[in-house]
Amino acid sequence: MGKDNDNIKEILENSIEIEEDLMKTYLITAERIHDDGELKERLENFAEGNAKRTKQLLDELEEMKDK
């Protein structure tokens, strides 16, 4: 793996951490909401989006390892 690939790997790893942190924040916030079902659902949907992006980023890292 060259220097460029190392930089890309680091960016992807940092992005995964950010996505996971956001997902946790949205889920924790959604759990605290009891009087606004729509907001709770939107936050859960945001968390689901973060989970999907995290999976995509992990897949990209795996592909980089295979090359």
SULTA-V297339 format. One record per residue. N is the residue number from 1. RES is the residue in three letters. PSI is psi in whole degrees, -180 to 180 (NA if undefined). D_LAST is the distance of its C-alpha to the last C-alpha in Angstrom with 2 decimals. Layout:
# SULTA-V297339
<<N;RES;PSI;D_LAST> <N;RES;PSI;D_LAST>>
This chain:
# SULTA-V297339
<<1;MET;129;8.42> <2;GLY;179;11.28> <3;LYS;-41;14.30> <4;ASP;-43;13.50> <5;ASN;-36;10.35> <6;ASP;-41;12.75> <7;ASN;-43;15.34> <8;ILE;-43;13.47> <9;LYS;-44;12.58> <10;GLU;-42;16.28> <11;ILE;-45;17.49> <12;LEU;-43;15.82> <13;GLU;-42;17.26> <14;ASN;-39;20.58> <15;SER;-39;20.63> <16;ILE;-45;20.23> <17;GLU;-43;23.13> <18;ILE;-47;25.21> <19;GLU;-43;24.75> <20;GLU;-41;25.70> <21;ASP;-43;28.68> <22;LEU;-43;29.88> <23;MET;-47;29.61> <24;LYS;-43;31.73> <25;THR;-45;34.19> <26;TYR;-42;34.71> <27;LEU;-43;35.25> <28;ILE;-44;37.64> <29;THR;-43;39.52> <30;ALA;-39;39.78> <31;GLU;-28;41.23> <32;ARG;-10;43.93> <33;ILE;125;45.08> <34;HIS;-12;47.99> <35;ASP;9;49.99> <36;ASP;86;47.55> <37;GLY;-36;45.65> <38;GLU;-46;44.06> <39;LEU;-44;42.60> <40;LYS;-46;41.38> <41;GLU;-42;39.64> <42;ARG;-43;38.02> <43;LEU;-40;36.69> <44;GLU;-37;35.31> <45;ASN;-39;33.64> <46;PHE;-45;32.13> <47;ALA;-40;30.76> <48;GLU;-40;29.33> <49;GLY;-41;27.57> <50;ASN;-40;26.11> <51;ALA;-41;24.93> <52;LYS;-43;23.19> <53;ARG;-39;21.49> <54;THR;-45;20.47> <55;LYS;-42;18.88> <56;GLN;-41;17.01> <57;LEU;-41;15.79> <58;LEU;-40;14.75> <59;ASP;-41;12.81> <60;GLU;-42;10.98> <61;LEU;-41;10.27> <62;GLU;-42;9.04> <63;GLU;-38;6.60> <64;MET;-36;5.39> <65;LYS;-33;5.53> <66;ASP;-16;3.82> <67;LYS;NA;0.00>>
